[in-house]
Amino acid sequence: MKKFFLIIFSILTIDQVLKIYIKTHFELGSGISIFPFFWIFFVENPGMAYGVNFGGGYYGKILLSISRFFLVFFIFIFLYKNIKKGSSKYLTIPISLILSGAVGNFLDSALYGVLFNSGTIYSQKSQEWIPYIGISKINSDFFNLGKDHTGGYASFMEGCVVDMFYFPIIDTNLPHWIPFFGNYNFQFFKPIFNLSDIVISIGGFSLLIFKRKIKNVEIL
């Protein structure tokens, strides 16, 4: 059990340190080039992994945050039962990765609205997500248990997920002579994501690769 706790805690710590650093040192929509095909580029995501938008505006965002909570809860129970049963490491380690990633993104959704003083918010009037200008700061009232959590940019469960890894492996304009797509800007890989998204993907692919070696699964 300690080994799995260490995996989850380590990933969560690195994930949150990265996100808080990016949020408090980068302006939204800014970044730096590490290599031509690898950028640290700060965006905020009100939707799902890899920038996929859940839809539904504000209420869709709240529904997604609540869904993340229940997903984390059921994954935790599933992992706990299978660790106790002694299920295959080909199951429990990938599930630990998925759980750590799910918790990481849930923390953004649940707490970042009250943790930071500025962030992307949803406008009921224009029916769209509104970005902000400048660099965010940690809301000092967040750690004051004697006061309400005022000063945050949104309420509990209304925060946006911080993404920062961008891999424009291919970024080019197609030749003008190509029918229909001439001069079209083609990018691969376009989504911007975070460490939580990466470990969720690794966990999911691992389950697919090693599915034949997984035995003694304890269902909820």
N, C-alpha and C positions, 0 to 999 in steps of 0.2 A: 504493500500500500504506500509506503514512504517513497518508493521509486516513482510511482505514478504521480504522487503529489509534487515531487521535485520537478518532474517534467512539466506539469501544468503551471506550477508557480514560476518556474524559470521563464517559460514562454510568455506568460502574462506580464511578468516584470519587464522583460525586454520590450514587449509590444507597447506597454503603457509609457515607458520611459521615452521610446521613440516618438510616440504620438504627442506626448506633452511637450517634448523638445521642439518638434516641428510646429506645433500650434503656437508656441510662445516665441519662436525665432523667425518664422517665415510669414510673409503676407500671403493671403489667399490668392492662388493662381501664380505664385512665384516658385522658382526652383533653381537648382544648380546642376550642371552636367558633370557626372562622374566619368563617364565614357560617352562617345557619340550615341551608343545604343542603350545607355542607362542614365536616367535622371532621378534626382530627388525632387519631386514636384508636388506641392501641397494643394490638395483639393479637399472639400468636405462633401460627404456623400449621405444624403438623407435616406437612401435606399439600401439595397442589399450588397452582397460581395461583388467586387469588380465593377462598381458603379451602376449596377442594374437597379433601375428605379422601380419600387414596389407599386407606384401609382396611388391614386386616391388623395393626393395632397396631404394636408395636415392629418386627417383621420387615417389615411393609409399609413402615415409615419407612426402614429400611435399604435395602430394595429400591429405593425411590424415590430415595434419595441416590445409589446406584450407577447407576441409570438416568439421573439428571441428568448424571453424569460422562460416560457414553458419549454422551449427547445432545450435550453441549458439544463433545466430541471430534469427532464426525461433522459437526456444523455448522461447526466450525473448518476441517476438511479441505475440506468443500464450498465454503466461502467462499474459502479460499486458492486452490483450483484455478480458481475462476471469476474471481477478481481477476487471476491470472496469465494467464488466457486472454483477458482483456479483455471479459468478459461485460457485458451492459447494467447500467447503474447502477440501473435499475428492479428488478434482482435483487439486486445486491451491497449496496446501502444497506439495504433491508429485512432482508436476512439478517444484516447487521452489527448492526442493532437487536435482532433475535431472539437473536443470539449474546451480546450484552452483557447482555440480560435473563436469559438462561439461566445465564450465568456468575455474575451477581449472586445469584440464588437458590441456586445450587450452593454458593457460598462460605458462605452462611448455614448450609446443611445440613452442610457439611463441617467448618467451623471454629468456629461460634458456641458449640458445646458446650464446647470447650476455651478459647475466648476470654473467656467471661463466667462469673462465679461463681454465677449463678442463672438458671434458665430453666424452661420447661415440660418435664416429663419423663414418661415412660410407666411406669405401675405395672403390673407383671406380676400382682400380687395382685388388684387391683381391675379390671384390664383396661381402664384408661382413662388419658387424659392428665391430669396433675396440674399445675395452675398454681402460681405462687409468689407470695409477698408481699414488698413492698418494691421498691427500685430496684436494678438490677444494676450491678455494677462489673466493670471489665476485670480478668481474672485476671493478676496481676503475673508469675506463673511462665510465662505463655505466651511472653513475649519472652526468657526466660532459656534459652538453648540448652544450657546446662550441666546442666539439670535436666529431669526428666520433667514433662510438662504436667499437674501436679496442681492441684487447686483449681477446675477447671472444673465445670460442672453436668452434663456428659455427655461421652462419648468422641467421637473423630473420626467424622464422618459421622452423628452422632446429634443435631445441633443443629436448632433450629426456625427457620423463616423469620420475619423481622420484617415485619409489615404495619402501615400507619398511615393510609392515605387512605380516608376514609369519606364517601360522598355520599348522605345520606338525603334525596334530592330530594323524595320523598313519604313522609310518616310520619303516618298518620292512622288513626282507628278508623272502620270502615265503619258506616253507620247501622244501628240495631238492627232496623229493619223489613225489611232484606234477608234473604231466606230462606237458611238454612244459614250465611251468612257475617256475619250481624249482629253488631256489636261486635268483629269480627275486626280486629286491628291489621295494616294493610297498609303495607309499606315498599318503596320503590323509590328508590334502588338499594341493596340490603342488604349485598353483599360488601364486605369491607375488604381493601385490596390495597396494593402498593408500586410504586416506580418501575420495577422490573424487569418486573412484570406489565404495566405500561402500555406500555413500549417493545416488549415481545413482541407485545402486541395490535396496536400501530401497525404493526409489521413485518409481521404476518400479514395485516392488512387491506390494507396497501399491495401485497402480492403478489397478492391477489385483484383489487384495483382495476386494477393495471397489468399483469395477466398476459398480455394481448395484445401488450404492448410488450416482453416479455421474450424475448430471443433468445440463441442461442449458449450454451446451458446445458451446463456440464461436470458430468456425473453422477459420483458416487464410483466 
